[in-house]
Amino acid sequence: MLEFTETISIHARPSTVWDVMRDIEGWWLASNPEHETLERLDDRDVLEVGARLRIRERIGGIPGEATGTITQVEPGSAVTWEAEARYRWLGVPVSVEEGVTWRVEPHDRDGESAKLSAHVWATFPPGLRGRLLEAAFTHLLGGVDKDREHARTELRYLKGRVEQIP
């Protein structure tokens, strides 16, 4: 299993960060050049438990499509999306269970700054094939480092966007 958390400090109230975060359709595509499409699969609010989304993106240059569901929402502080993703590496299809929890927390006692984190995880298929694919992704491709940079790119974008708000 691949798992990590990336965090950034933002000079804004947590509520301001959450207001930007809740507009996933307004920031997600622009937050990373590896993001290609974001598609709503139902009529639910994107921050409602059960809302379904499909994304197309690249992780470290590997193209993939993930179809998933918002599985948890803590209004004002966190949202979790879990998905089944299909990536293609050197013509080999790879299915991965993956997810992310975005969390906004106060960063200081006065509540004038926030800490935004992305907790990311992925589980490769069971058995020998899955272990080989995970080893290739991790060691041959440097995939964990590339995935961490992918998350950091999104966090830096959000920081810049939030800190521009007067």
MOPE-V897699 format. One record per pair of residues at least 6 apart in sequence whose C-alpha atoms are under 7 Angstrom apart, sorted by the first residue. I is the first residue (numbers start at 1). J is the second residue. Records with the same first field share a line. If there is no record, write none. Layout:
# MOPE-V897699
I=J / J
This chain:
# MOPE-V897699
1=122 / 123 / 124
2=121 / 122 / 123
3=120 / 121 / 122
4=119 / 120 / 121
5=117 / 118 / 119 / 120
6=117 / 118 / 119 / 151 / 152
7=115 / 116 / 117 / 118
8=115 / 116 / 117 / 155
9=114 / 115 / 116
10=113 / 114 / 115 / 159
11=112 / 113 / 114 / 163
12=112 / 113 / 114 / 163
13=111 / 112 / 113 / 114
14=104 / 105 / 106 / 113 / 114
15=76
17=162
18=76 / 77 / 104
20=162
22=47
29=35 / 36 / 37 / 38
31=153 / 154 / 157
32=153 / 154
34=57 / 58 / 59
35=56 / 57 / 58
36=56 / 57
37=55 / 56
38=54 / 55 / 56
39=53 / 54 / 55
40=52 / 53 / 54
41=52 / 53 / 54
42=51 / 52
44=51
45=51
47=70 / 73
48=70 / 73
49=70 / 71 / 72 / 73
50=69 / 70 / 71
51=69 / 70
52=68 / 69 / 70
53=67 / 68 / 69
54=66 / 67 / 68
55=65 / 66 / 67
56=64 / 65 / 66
57=63 / 64 / 65
58=64
59=146 / 147 / 150
60=143 / 146 / 147
62=87 / 88 / 89
63=87 / 88
64=85 / 86 / 87 / 88
65=85 / 86 / 87
66=83 / 84 / 85 / 86
67=83 / 84 / 85
68=81 / 82 / 83 / 84
69=81 / 82 / 83
70=80 / 81 / 82
71=80 / 81 / 82
72=79 / 80
73=79 / 80
77=103 / 104 / 105
78=101 / 102 / 103 / 104
79=101 / 102 / 103
80=100 / 101 / 102
81=99 / 100 / 101
82=98 / 99 / 100
83=97 / 98 / 99
84=95 / 96 / 97 / 98
85=95 / 96 / 97 / 98
86=93 / 94 / 95 / 96
87=93 / 94 / 95
88=94
95=125
96=122 / 123 / 124 / 125
97=122 / 123 / 124
98=121 / 122 / 123
99=120 / 121 / 122
100=118 / 119 / 120 / 121
101=118 / 119 / 120
102=117 / 118 / 119
103=116 / 117 / 118
104=114 / 115 / 116 / 117
105=114 / 115 / 116
106=113 / 114 / 115
107=113 / 114 / 115
118=151
124=130 / 134
137=143
138=144
